[in-house]
Amino acid sequence: MPDARSPRLTTTRIIFIICAIGWMVIVARAYFNVKGTDGLVAQIPQAQVQAFARQELDTLQQPSFEGDLELCGIIFETAGGTLGVSRPNEGDEASCDIAYFDEPGMIPVASFHTHGKHSNRYDGEVPSLQDIQSDVATGMDGYIATPGGRLWHIDHAKAAATLVCGPGCLTQDSNFQPCTSDVISQRYTMQELADRFSDSNRIC
């Protein structure tokens, strides 16, 4: 006698398989950070993106100081050739996770984040190794604002950070105290940052 449950089991199994495949597609898209750019290619010059990042970060400095947290987001180019910015995400005192988006007609061109308020516990006037590593991994340049009002540009292709402008070029934390014995270079590779962070002789 045929088992009356067989067709139901077969149908259920097929549904489970379809759901599993759908879940794998979602996970794969998230893993590879697929963005719906519709084949668009960014056209706006880096200098214009940098000016936009400088303006955006300057507006975020005071809220970042007051909340004692990092604020981060993405600058994107629209299909119409204009720049826009995602809503800034709140991080904590020393980190911030950027939420990437998959929006048709919007091409992510750069990340940005603040370094929060001044603290003697952190070497906050230079990018961290994680800052560079994150931009290299996502294939986007990055911009960083420091408590002292410095602006840094991370070139993801060269895996290096270059100082765009020095102390006070962005809004500065009122509690910022420069370290007179500290020498901050105009450019850092990942190895140079690693050497800086491992230097036990640095006083501040």
C-alpha positions as CSV (number, residue, x, y, z in Angstrom):
1,M,0.0,0.0,0.0
2,P,1.5,3.4,-1.0
3,D,2.5,5.7,1.8
4,A,0.0,8.7,1.8
5,R,2.6,10.8,3.6
6,S,5.2,10.6,0.8
7,P,3.9,13.5,-1.4
8,R,3.6,15.8,1.6
9,L,7.1,14.9,2.7
10,T,8.4,15.5,-0.8
11,T,6.8,18.9,-1.0
12,T,8.0,19.9,2.5
13,R,11.6,18.9,1.5
14,I,11.4,20.9,-1.7
15,I,10.3,24.0,0.3
16,F,13.1,23.6,2.8
17,I,15.6,23.3,-0.1
18,I,14.3,26.4,-1.7
19,C,14.5,28.3,1.6
20,A,18.0,27.1,2.2
21,I,19.1,28.3,-1.3
22,G,17.5,31.6,-0.7
23,W,19.2,32.0,2.6
24,M,22.6,31.1,1.0
25,V,22.1,33.8,-1.6
26,I,21.3,36.4,1.1
27,V,24.4,35.4,3.1
28,A,26.6,35.4,0.0
29,R,25.4,38.9,-0.9
30,A,26.1,40.2,2.6
31,Y,29.5,38.5,2.7
32,F,30.7,40.0,-0.6
33,N,29.1,43.3,0.2
34,V,27.3,43.5,-3.2
35,K,25.9,47.0,-4.0
36,G,23.3,47.8,-6.5
37,T,25.2,50.3,-8.6
38,D,23.5,49.2,-11.9
39,G,26.9,49.1,-13.6
40,L,27.5,52.8,-12.9
41,V,31.0,54.1,-12.6
42,A,32.0,57.0,-10.3
43,Q,32.9,60.2,-12.2
44,I,33.3,62.8,-9.5
45,P,37.0,63.7,-8.9
46,Q,38.6,62.7,-5.7
47,A,39.4,66.3,-4.8
48,Q,35.7,67.1,-4.8
49,V,34.9,64.0,-2.7
50,Q,37.6,65.2,-0.3
51,A,36.1,68.6,0.0
52,F,32.7,67.1,0.6
53,A,34.1,64.7,3.3
54,R,35.9,67.7,5.0
55,Q,32.6,69.6,5.3
56,E,30.6,66.6,6.5
57,L,33.2,65.6,9.1
58,D,33.4,69.2,10.4
59,T,29.7,69.1,11.2
60,L,30.1,65.8,13.0
61,Q,33.0,66.9,15.2
62,Q,31.0,68.6,18.0
63,P,28.4,65.8,18.3
64,S,31.2,63.3,18.4
65,F,32.9,65.1,21.2
66,E,29.7,65.6,23.2
67,G,28.7,62.0,22.9
68,D,32.2,60.7,23.4
69,L,31.8,58.3,20.5
70,E,32.8,57.8,16.9
71,L,30.4,58.7,14.1
72,C,30.8,57.0,10.7
73,G,29.2,56.7,7.3
74,I,29.5,56.5,3.6
75,I,29.8,59.2,0.9
76,F,28.1,58.1,-2.3
77,E,27.7,59.4,-5.9
78,T,24.2,59.4,-7.4
79,A,23.3,58.5,-10.9
80,G,22.8,62.2,-11.5
81,G,26.4,63.0,-10.7
82,T,25.9,64.5,-7.2
83,L,27.4,63.6,-3.9
84,G,25.4,62.4,-0.9
85,V,26.0,60.9,2.5
86,S,24.4,58.1,4.5
87,R,23.0,58.8,7.9
88,P,25.9,58.6,10.3
89,N,26.1,55.6,12.6
90,E,27.1,55.8,16.2
91,G,30.0,53.8,17.4
92,D,31.7,53.8,20.8
93,E,34.7,55.5,22.2
94,A,37.2,53.9,19.9
95,S,35.3,52.1,17.1
96,C,32.5,52.4,14.6
97,D,30.9,49.9,12.2
98,I,29.9,51.3,8.9
99,A,26.6,50.1,7.6
100,Y,26.8,49.5,3.9
101,F,23.8,49.8,1.7
102,D,22.6,48.3,-1.5
103,E,20.8,51.2,-3.2
104,P,20.2,51.3,-7.0
105,G,21.8,54.4,-8.5
106,M,24.1,55.1,-5.6
107,I,27.8,54.4,-5.9
108,P,29.8,54.3,-2.6
109,V,32.9,56.3,-3.1
110,A,34.4,56.8,0.4
111,S,34.0,56.0,4.1
112,F,34.3,58.6,6.8
113,H,34.5,58.7,10.6
114,T,35.4,60.8,13.6
115,H,37.7,59.8,16.4
116,G,35.6,61.0,19.2
117,K,36.8,63.3,21.9
118,H,40.4,63.7,23.1
119,S,41.7,61.0,25.4
120,N,45.1,60.2,26.7
121,R,44.3,56.5,26.5
122,Y,44.2,56.6,22.7
123,D,46.6,57.6,19.9
124,G,43.7,59.4,18.3
125,E,45.6,62.0,16.1
126,V,46.6,59.3,13.6
127,P,44.6,56.6,11.8
128,S,44.6,53.2,13.4
129,L,45.7,50.0,11.6
130,Q,42.1,48.9,11.6
131,D,41.1,52.2,9.8
132,I,43.3,51.4,6.9
133,Q,42.5,47.7,6.9
134,S,38.8,48.4,6.7
135,D,39.1,50.7,3.7
136,V,41.5,48.3,1.9
137,A,39.0,45.5,2.5
138,T,36.0,47.5,1.1
139,G,37.9,48.9,-1.8
140,M,37.1,52.5,-0.9
141,D,39.1,55.5,0.2
142,G,38.4,56.8,3.7
143,Y,38.5,60.2,5.6
144,I,39.1,60.6,9.3
145,A,38.7,63.5,11.6
146,T,40.7,63.7,14.9
147,P,40.0,65.4,18.2
148,G,42.8,67.9,17.4
149,G,41.0,68.9,14.2
150,R,43.2,67.0,11.7
151,L,41.9,65.5,8.5
152,W,43.4,62.3,7.1
153,H,42.8,60.6,3.8
154,I,43.3,56.9,3.4
155,D,44.2,55.6,0.0
156,H,42.9,52.1,-0.1
157,A,44.9,51.2,-3.2
158,K,48.2,52.2,-1.6
159,A,47.2,51.1,1.9
160,A,48.5,54.4,3.3
161,A,47.2,57.4,5.1
162,T,48.1,61.0,4.2
163,L,47.5,64.1,6.3
164,V,45.2,66.5,4.4
165,C,45.4,69.3,6.9
166,G,46.8,69.8,10.4
167,P,45.5,70.7,13.8
168,G,42.5,73.0,13.8
169,C,41.6,72.7,10.2
170,L,38.4,71.0,11.5
171,T,36.5,71.7,14.6
172,Q,38.8,70.9,17.6
173,D,37.8,69.3,20.9
174,S,38.0,72.1,23.6
175,N,39.7,69.5,25.8
176,F,42.4,68.7,23.3
177,Q,45.9,68.9,24.6
178,P,48.7,68.4,22.0
179,C,51.6,66.2,22.9
180,T,54.6,68.5,22.5
181,S,57.0,65.5,22.3
182,D,55.0,63.6,19.7
183,V,56.1,63.8,16.1
184,I,53.2,63.1,13.7
185,S,54.3,62.4,10.1
186,Q,52.5,63.6,7.0
187,R,52.0,60.1,5.7
188,Y,51.8,56.6,7.2
189,T,52.0,53.1,5.7
190,M,50.5,50.2,7.7
191,Q,54.0,49.2,8.8
192,E,54.8,52.7,9.9
193,L,51.6,52.8,12.0
194,A,52.4,49.4,13.5
195,D,55.8,50.7,14.5
196,R,54.3,53.8,16.0
197,F,51.7,51.9,18.1
198,S,54.4,49.4,19.3
199,D,56.8,52.1,20.4
200,S,57.0,51.8,24.2
201,N,59.2,54.9,24.4
202,R,56.4,57.3,23.3
203,I,55.4,59.5,26.3
204,C,52.0,60.5,25.0
